[in-house]
Amino acid sequence: MIQKLRTVTLTNGSIKDLAADCEQLNIRGSVTLHQEIRVKKISTHGHSSFHSRVEAQILNSTGSCSIKDFCEINEVKSAGSLNIRNGRITKLNSSGKLAIEQNLQVEQFHAVGFVKANEIEAKHFQLKMSGGNEIKKLIADVIHVEKDSLSISFLKKKLNCKCIKGEQIHLSYTDAEIVDGDIVAVGDNCHIQTLYYTKNYSIAKNAKVQQIIQREKE
């Protein structure tokens, strides 16, 4: 027999005293929460805003969700708009818009759509772009950046980065000041100022790289 989680459903308003024994939080409407949240599952449809720390095993979000403090979540699925200030997430799947104000540490990052972030640290990072994307600093073991073939073609699908660092890096439609990796594949429509590599690199015919520097393997 599956144990049913103790569930609280909120539909609107500003909440400061969520029940202490709540295990699942459902939001259906426009809700602002001011206290720290520690639950097993959060399901939000509509507009939700969390102003204090959030800890959860699962966050499912459709609509608009904003986490204005630190969050620690095992699995995040977002279809819509998700804004995170700081956080640690094991597995993140985003389709729509994702914004990271400061730093996100994540093991598995998979996004289709739009990403705007200050800094992302990941083990595996995959981005399929539907339009313009901006990440100031991206660090991951394995990085794949490409455009989403299903989205409207006239949108300017590009990733703008100051610094991209990883072990295996596969880029297309990316403008970056610095790309630093062991194995780097610079694909279609990339503009890279400085490429650092330790093992090998490749550059597509319609990509531009200003300077290439081989590093000694540390």
C-alpha positions in Angstrom: 0.0 0.0 0.0 1.4 3.4 -1.1 1.5 5.8 1.8 -0.3 9.1 0.9 1.6 12.2 1.7 0.1 14.7 4.0 -0.9 17.4 1.5 -1.7 21.1 1.8 -3.2 22.9 -1.2 -3.0 26.7 -1.5 -4.9 28.7 -4.0 -4.0 32.4 -3.3 -2.6 34.9 -0.8 0.5 35.4 1.3 1.4 32.4 3.5 3.4 32.7 6.7 2.3 29.7 8.7 2.3 26.5 6.6 1.4 23.4 8.6 4.5 21.8 10.1 3.5 18.2 9.1 3.0 19.1 5.5 4.8 16.6 3.1 3.3 17.7 -0.2 2.6 21.3 -1.1 0.2 22.0 -4.0 -0.2 25.5 -5.3 -3.1 26.3 -7.7 -3.2 30.0 -8.4 -1.1 33.0 -7.1 0.7 32.3 -3.8 3.6 33.9 -1.9 5.3 31.9 0.9 7.5 33.7 3.4 8.6 30.9 5.7 11.2 28.2 5.2 9.8 25.2 3.3 10.8 21.6 3.9 8.6 19.1 2.2 8.9 16.0 0.0 7.1 17.4 -3.0 6.0 20.7 -4.4 3.6 21.0 -7.2 2.9 24.5 -8.5 0.5 25.6 -11.3 0.1 29.3 -11.7 2.3 31.9 -9.9 4.3 30.9 -6.9 6.9 32.9 -5.0 9.1 31.5 -2.3 10.9 34.2 -0.1 12.8 31.8 2.2 14.9 28.7 1.9 13.3 25.7 0.1 14.2 22.1 0.6 12.3 19.4 -1.3 12.8 16.0 -3.1 10.7 17.0 -6.1 9.5 20.3 -7.6 7.1 20.2 -10.5 6.3 23.6 -11.8 4.0 24.8 -14.7 3.5 28.5 -15.0 5.7 30.9 -13.1 7.8 30.0 -10.1 10.3 32.2 -8.3 12.7 31.0 -5.5 14.2 34.1 -3.9 16.5 32.4 -1.3 18.6 29.2 -1.4 17.0 26.0 -2.6 18.1 22.4 -2.3 16.1 20.1 -4.4 16.7 16.6 -5.7 14.6 16.8 -9.0 13.1 19.8 -10.7 10.8 19.7 -13.7 9.8 23.1 -15.0 7.5 23.9 -17.9 7.0 27.6 -18.0 9.2 30.2 -16.2 11.5 29.3 -13.3 13.6 31.9 -11.5 16.2 30.7 -8.9 18.5 32.9 -6.8 21.0 30.2 -5.5 20.7 26.5 -5.3 21.8 22.9 -5.3 19.8 20.5 -7.6 20.6 16.9 -8.5 18.5 16.7 -11.7 16.9 19.7 -13.6 14.7 19.6 -16.7 13.5 22.9 -18.0 11.3 23.7 -21.0 10.6 27.3 -21.3 12.5 30.1 -19.5 15.0 29.5 -16.7 16.8 32.3 -14.8 19.7 31.9 -12.3 20.5 35.1 -10.5 23.7 34.0 -8.8 24.9 30.4 -8.7 23.4 27.0 -9.5 25.2 23.7 -8.7 23.5 20.8 -10.5 24.5 17.3 -11.5 22.3 16.8 -14.6 21.1 19.9 -16.4 18.8 19.6 -19.4 17.1 22.7 -20.8 15.1 23.4 -24.0 14.2 27.0 -24.5 15.8 30.1 -22.9 18.4 30.2 -20.1 19.8 33.4 -18.5 22.3 32.7 -15.7 25.2 34.2 -13.8 27.0 31.0 -13.0 26.2 27.3 -13.5 28.3 24.4 -12.3 27.3 20.9 -13.5 28.4 17.4 -14.2 26.5 17.1 -17.4 25.0 20.2 -19.2 22.8 20.1 -22.2 21.0 23.1 -23.8 18.8 23.2 -26.8 18.1 26.9 -27.6 14.8 28.4 -28.8 16.2 31.9 -28.8 18.9 34.1 -27.2 20.6 32.7 -24.1 23.1 34.2 -21.7 25.3 32.5 -19.2 28.2 34.4 -17.8 30.2 31.4 -16.4 29.5 27.8 -17.3 31.6 24.9 -15.7 30.7 21.3 -16.5 32.4 18.0 -17.1 30.4 17.4 -20.3 28.8 20.3 -22.3 26.5 20.1 -25.3 25.0 23.3 -26.7 22.9 23.4 -29.8 19.8 25.0 -31.2 16.4 23.4 -30.9 15.4 22.4 -34.4 11.7 22.5 -33.5 11.5 26.2 -32.6 10.7 29.1 -35.0 13.7 29.6 -37.3 13.9 33.4 -37.4 14.5 33.7 -33.7 18.1 34.5 -32.9 19.2 31.2 -31.3 22.6 31.9 -29.7 24.4 31.4 -26.4 26.5 34.3 -25.1 29.1 33.4 -22.6 32.1 35.0 -20.9 33.7 31.7 -19.9 33.0 28.0 -20.7 35.1 25.4 -18.9 34.8 21.6 -19.1 36.4 18.3 -20.1 34.3 17.5 -23.2 32.8 20.5 -24.9 30.5 20.5 -27.9 29.3 23.9 -29.0 27.2 25.3 -31.8 25.6 28.8 -32.2 27.8 30.1 -29.3 29.6 33.4 -28.8 32.2 33.2 -26.0 35.3 35.1 -24.8 37.0 32.0 -23.3 36.4 28.3 -24.0 38.7 26.0 -21.9 38.5 22.2 -22.2 40.3 18.9 -22.7 38.4 18.0 -25.9 36.6 20.9 -27.7 34.4 20.8 -30.7 33.6 24.3 -32.0 30.6 23.8 -34.3 28.4 25.8 -36.6 28.1 29.6 -36.2 30.4 29.9 -33.2 32.5 33.0 -32.4 35.2 32.3 -29.8 37.9 34.8 -28.8 40.3 32.4 -27.0 40.2 28.6 -27.2 42.3 26.6 -24.6 42.6 22.9 -25.0 44.7 20.1 -23.5 44.0 17.0 -25.8 42.5 18.1 -29.1 40.0 20.4 -30.8 38.0 20.8 -34.0 36.5 24.0 -35.6 33.7 24.0 -38.1 34.2 25.8 -41.4 31.6 28.5 -40.6 33.0 29.1 -37.0 35.5 31.7 -36.0 38.2 31.3 -33.3 40.6 34.2 -32.8 43.4 32.4 -30.9 44.1 28.8 -29.9 46.3 27.9 -27.0 47.4 24.4 -26.0 47.6 23.9 -22.2 49.7 21.3 -20.4 47.5 18.8 -18.7 47.5 19.5 -15.0 
